[in-house]
Amino acid sequence: MKLKMYHDSNCPYSRKVLIIAAEHGLDDIFDFVSPFTPEGLEGITRENPLAKMPALVIKPGFAIFDSRVICRYVDTLADQSNSFYPEESSELWQALRYEALGDGMVDAAIFARQELTRPADKHMAERMKKQLGKVDEGLACLEREIDMLEASMTIGSIATSNALAYLDFRWPQIDWRDGHPRLAEWYAQIKVRPTFAEHDFVESDLLVKKLAAATQ
Ligand SMILES: N[C@@H](CCC(=O)N[C@@H](CS)C(=O)NCC(=O)O)C(=O)O
């Protein structure tokens, strides 16, 4: 039986789940529901008190949420010799640290973008600058520590490369490759892995329609 997952094609947090599932050959375990339809919104609100995607219903009436929890759950469904969560303690903390960094960069990029989507007279330049500063510091940290990322493929590499993909999708005006040559080289290799390329971001028609309806 397939597991219902609340997801839409432009959600960076959901994308991590899709990549980890694909890496494990588990692409077809999901039955996707977009929260951008009235039924999807009703469902996600009922099943996740935070009403955020991704949320994965793993048994009737029981959904797990937050992409970090779902990624780890999906990983447990696979052969543990291929786990993206290292067994050795210091490697595990390193991988989880990069996962937090990648997700945190996505959080900051989303907060900053929300400023752009407000009417021009309501933009809060200071707030946007502060959030984009977090993205800059994250990029500098990844460039400095690239040897660690290159060493092995973990949930940390999935989350950090996902953050870079999200910058390319939503912040193309940020030329992050400039000044981060080793990170750019690492990302160029990882982004062509079939499991990453097949789950590239796609603008969601459902979201576009929802936003258009809201502004009428
Ligand atoms: N930390 C959460 C963040 C999830 C999140 O913020 N998802 C966005 C979509 S990309 C969402 O559902 N936003 C709706 C809301 O905040 O109400 C995770 O990793 O799953």
The ligand as an ORCA input file, in Angstrom:
! r2SCAN-3c Opt
* xyz 0 1
  N      11.007     22.453      8.845
  C       9.952     22.010      7.988
  C       9.551     23.162      7.081
  C       8.316     22.818      6.232
  C       7.751     24.069      5.529
  O       7.903     25.212      5.975
  N       7.056     23.822      4.377
  C       6.437     24.902      3.666
  C       6.335     24.613      2.173
  S       7.885     24.525      1.362
  C       5.005     25.025      4.141
  O       4.278     24.055      4.185
  N       4.577     26.253      4.471
  C       3.232     26.512      4.863
  C       3.149     27.208      6.171
  O       4.191     27.572      6.748
  O       2.027     27.404      6.631
  C      10.396     20.770      7.183
  O      11.611     20.584      7.041
  O       9.549     19.989      6.760
*
